[in-house]
Amino acid sequence: MPARAAAIRRVLPQATLVVDHFHLVQLANQTLTEVRRRVTVTHRGRKGNREWELRNRLTRSAARMRGEHVDALLDELSNLPRVIGAPITVAWNAKEDLLDLLATARTRPDREQVRDLLYRFYRRCADAGLPELQRLATTVETWWPEILAFLHTGITNVGSEGTNRVIKTIARDAYGFRNPGNQRLRTRCATTRRARGHLDAR
C-alpha cells in the first residue's frame, strides 16, 4: 500500500487518496484474531476451547447482529478466564469502535462527531496495553488523512474487491487444470451474468 500510494502521488499529485473501509475492517478483524490466538496459545495452548468456537461471531459486525446475540457474545466472553476473556473483549470493543467511525461515511458527519469517535477508538487502544491494538491505532493514525477522505466522500472499491476475490477463488478451484480457456470461462460465469449468453474462451 505505501508503494502504491507513493506511485499515485508521483503520477497524480492533485489526486485525493482514499483508504477503503473494506481493508480497514479486514485489518481490525485480523487484529482481533491475533489477540485471540495469542492469549489462547499463552494460557491454554490448544484448540477446542470456547474462545476458538466464538471466532466467527467475534469478527461479525455488532451492527448486523441482534441485540440479544451481542449480549450473549459478551456474556460468553465474561465467563472465560479473565486472562483470556478480558483482552479479547477489549480487542472486540476496539474493532467495533473503528466500525462505528467508518459507519459515518455518506452520512455527512460533522467534525465533532468524527473527533469523538476517533478519540474513543484511540483511548481504547491506548488503555488496553495490547501490542496488537497499539499497532492498529498506529496504522489508523498514519493513514488518517486518507481515511478522513473516505468518510467525507464515501468512495469505495468494494465492488472490484469482491469481484477480485471471486476470481481468486475460481483460480484456486481450477488449480491443476490444463485448459486456461476453461478457467477464463469459469471466471466469467462467476463474475457477470451478461457474459453467460455468449461465452467465448478467447
C-alpha positions in Angstrom: 0.0 0.0 0.0 2.7 2.6 0.8 4.4 1.9 -2.5 1.2 2.2 -4.4 0.3 5.4 -2.7 3.7 6.9 -3.5 3.3 6.0 -7.1 -0.1 7.6 -7.3 1.1 10.8 -5.6 4.0 10.9 -8.1 1.8 10.4 -11.2 -1.3 12.3 -10.0 -0.1 14.8 -7.5 -3.5 16.5 -7.3 -5.4 13.3 -6.7 -7.2 12.7 -3.3 -6.2 9.3 -1.9 -8.9 7.3 -0.1 -8.4 4.4 2.2 -11.3 2.0 1.6 -13.2 0.8 4.6 -13.0 -2.8 3.2 -9.3 -3.0 4.1 -9.7 -1.3 7.5 -12.4 -3.7 8.6 -10.3 -6.6 7.4 -7.3 -5.2 9.4 -9.4 -4.7 12.5 -10.7 -8.3 12.3 -7.2 -9.6 11.7 -6.0 -7.7 14.8 -8.8 -9.2 16.9 -7.9 -12.7 15.7 -4.3 -12.1 16.6 -5.2 -11.2 20.1 -7.5 -14.2 20.5 -4.8 -16.6 19.2 -2.1 -15.1 21.3 -3.9 -15.3 24.6 -5.3 -18.8 23.7 -1.8 -20.2 23.0 -0.3 -18.5 26.0 -2.9 -19.6 28.6 -4.3 -22.8 27.1 -2.0 -23.9 24.3 -4.7 -25.9 22.4 -7.8 -25.6 20.2 -11.2 -26.9 21.2 -11.9 -24.1 23.7 -14.8 -21.7 23.8 -12.9 -18.6 22.5 -11.9 -20.6 19.5 -15.5 -21.6 18.9 -16.6 -17.9 19.1 -14.0 -16.8 16.4 -16.6 -16.2 13.6 -19.0 -14.4 15.9 -16.2 -12.1 17.1 -15.4 -10.9 13.6 -19.1 -10.2 12.8 -20.2 -6.6 13.0 -22.3 -5.9 16.1 -24.5 -3.6 13.9 -25.5 -6.6 11.9 -26.3 -8.7 14.9 -29.5 -8.8 17.0 -29.1 -7.2 20.4 -29.6 -10.4 22.3 -26.9 -12.1 20.2 -24.5 -9.3 21.1 -25.4 -9.6 24.8 -24.9 -13.4 24.6 -21.5 -13.0 23.0 -20.3 -10.6 25.7 -21.7 -12.9 28.4 -19.7 -15.8 26.8 -16.5 -13.6 26.9 -17.1 -12.6 30.5 -17.5 -16.3 31.5 -14.0 -17.1 30.2 -11.0 -16.9 32.5 -10.1 -13.2 32.9 -6.6 -13.5 31.4 -8.3 -14.7 28.2 -11.7 -13.1 28.1 -10.6 -9.6 29.1 -8.1 -9.0 26.2 -10.5 -10.5 23.7 -13.3 -8.3 24.9 -11.2 -5.1 24.7 -10.0 -6.0 21.2 -13.6 -6.7 20.1 -14.7 -3.3 21.5 -11.8 -1.5 19.7 -12.8 -3.2 16.5 -16.4 -2.1 17.0 -15.2 1.5 17.8 -13.4 1.6 14.5 -16.5 0.2 12.7 -18.7 2.9 14.3 -16.3 5.5 13.0 -16.3 4.1 9.5 -20.1 3.9 9.5 -20.4 7.7 9.5 -19.3 7.7 5.8 -22.0 9.0 3.5 -23.9 10.5 6.5 -22.2 13.9 6.3 -20.6 13.6 9.8 -19.6 16.9 11.4 -16.1 17.5 12.8 -17.1 16.9 16.4 -18.7 13.5 15.7 -15.7 12.2 13.9 -13.4 13.6 16.6 -15.3 11.9 19.4 -15.5 8.5 17.7 -11.8 8.7 16.8 -10.8 9.6 20.3 -12.9 6.7 21.7 -11.0 4.3 19.4 -7.6 5.7 20.3 -8.4 5.8 24.0 -9.5 2.2 24.0 -6.3 1.1 22.2 -4.1 3.1 24.5 -5.7 1.8 27.7 -5.7 -1.8 26.6 -1.9 -2.2 26.7 -2.1 -4.8 23.9 0.6 -4.6 21.2 -1.8 -5.6 18.5 -4.2 -2.7 19.3 -1.3 -0.3 19.5 -0.2 -1.4 16.0 -3.8 -1.0 14.7 -4.0 2.5 16.2 -0.7 3.5 14.7 -1.8 2.3 11.3 -5.0 4.4 11.5 -3.0 7.4 12.6 -0.6 7.0 9.7 -3.4 6.8 7.1 -5.8 9.2 8.8 -5.9 11.8 6.0 -6.9 9.1 3.6 -9.4 7.6 6.0 -11.0 11.0 6.6 -11.2 11.4 2.8 -13.3 8.2 2.7 -15.6 9.5 5.5 -16.2 12.7 3.5 -16.6 11.1 0.0 -17.8 7.6 0.7 -15.8 6.4 -2.3 -15.1 2.7 -2.2 -13.8 0.0 -4.5 -15.6 -2.8 -2.6 -17.3 -4.0 -5.8 -14.0 -4.6 -7.6 -12.5 -6.1 -4.4 -15.5 -8.6 -4.3 -15.0 -9.5 -7.9 -11.3 -9.9 -7.5 -11.9 -12.3 -4.5 -14.3 -14.4 -6.7 -11.7 -14.6 -9.4 -9.0 -15.8 -7.0 -11.4 -18.4 -5.6 -12.2 -19.7 -9.1 -8.5 -19.8 -9.8 -7.8 -21.9 -6.7 -10.6 -24.2 -7.6 -9.2 -24.7 -11.1 -5.6 -25.2 -9.9 -4.1 -28.0 -11.9 -6.4 -27.7 -14.9 -4.6 -27.9 -18.2 -7.0 -25.7 -20.2 -6.7 -22.0 -19.4 -9.7 -21.3 -21.6 -12.0 -23.3 -19.2 -10.7 -21.2 -16.3 -11.5 -18.0 -18.1 -15.0 -19.2 -18.9 -15.5 -20.2 -15.2 -14.3 -16.8 -14.1 -16.7 -15.0 -16.5 -19.6 -17.2 -15.4 -18.9 -16.4 -11.7 -18.4 -12.6 -12.1 -21.0 -11.5 -14.6 -24.4 -12.6 -15.8 -24.2 -10.7 -19.1 -21.4 -12.9 -20.4 -23.3 -16.2 -19.9 -25.3 -15.9 -23.0 -22.3 -15.7 -25.3 -19.4 -17.5 -23.6 -16.2 -17.5 -25.6 -12.9 -18.6 -24.1 -10.9 -16.2 -26.4 
